[in-house]
Amino acid sequence: MAASSFYYDELRRALSEQSFGLARYDVARQFTPHEASACVTLLEGTTLRVSLNARGYQVDSGQIFESIEDLLQSISAMYEQKRRDTLFAKLQGLQ
């Protein structure tokens, strides 16, 4: 197995960029060239498995999303609120 893969690197990057709206995340060190997964704990306290493959981002339920933002917005009201608050704070900082 290679030291990393596109899906592993992309999942790590995407979750890192959205970490403001997550309680925690841990990208699994076990991955394939075609898929990577992570254990994600939402601000609500719910923990779920998120995977990334050629079809997109996916949760255990099987629903597929084009972006990590779409996935998180659909499953976590607290993520959506934190995202809005963070964006508003950045806009305030520009003034």
N, C-alpha and C positions, 0 to 999 in steps of 0.2 A: 504494500500500500504506500502511496506517495506521502510525503510529509504534510501535504495539504491538498485541497481540491478547490475548484472554483466555487462549488456550493458551500463548502465549509467556510472559506474566506468571505464569501458574500453574506452568509447568515451571520457570522461574527460581526462584520461591518454594519449590517442593517440593525442588529440588536444593539450594538454599541451606540449608534446614532439615535436610537429611540430609548436609551436607558433612562432618560429623565422621567419617562412614563411607566417604568417597570419597577417592581420591588426588587427583583433580581433575575438573572438569567445565567445559564451555564450551557455552553455549546458542547455537545458530546464529542469526546475524542475519537470515538468510533464512527467512521463515516466511509462512504464509498465514493468513487469518482462521479456517481450519478445522484447522490443524495446526502444531505447532512441534517442533523436534528439538534434541538436544544430543549432544555427544560426551562420554562419561563414561568415566573411567578408574577401575576398581575398585582396592581396596587390594591385590589379588592382582597388579595390573599389566595386566590385560586391559582393552582399550579397546573400547567398543561404542557404537552409536548407539541412543539412547532417543528415542522420539517420543510426543507426547501429542495426541490428537484426541478426538472425541466418544465413541469406543469405549473409551478409557482409555489407560493407559501401555503402550507396546509396545517390544519389542526386535527386533533384526534377524530373529530366528527367527520372528516373527509372533505369539508368545504375548502375550496381552493381560492386563493386571492393573488392578484397580480403584484401587490406590494405588502411589505410588513406593516405599513401604516394602515392600509385597508383592513388587514386582518385584525390589528389591535383596536381600531375604531369600532369594528363590528362586535367585538367580544368584551370590551372594557370601557364602561362609561367614565371611569376615573382616569383612564389614559386619555380619552378625548378631552376631558376638562383640563388635565395637566398640560396637554398639547396646546390648547387655546391659551392658557395662562402663560406658558413659556413664550409663545409667539407674541402675545400682547406685551410682555415684559421686554422682549427684544425690540419691538416697535417703539415702545416708550423710550428706550435707550437711544434711539436714533434722533430724538427731538432735542 
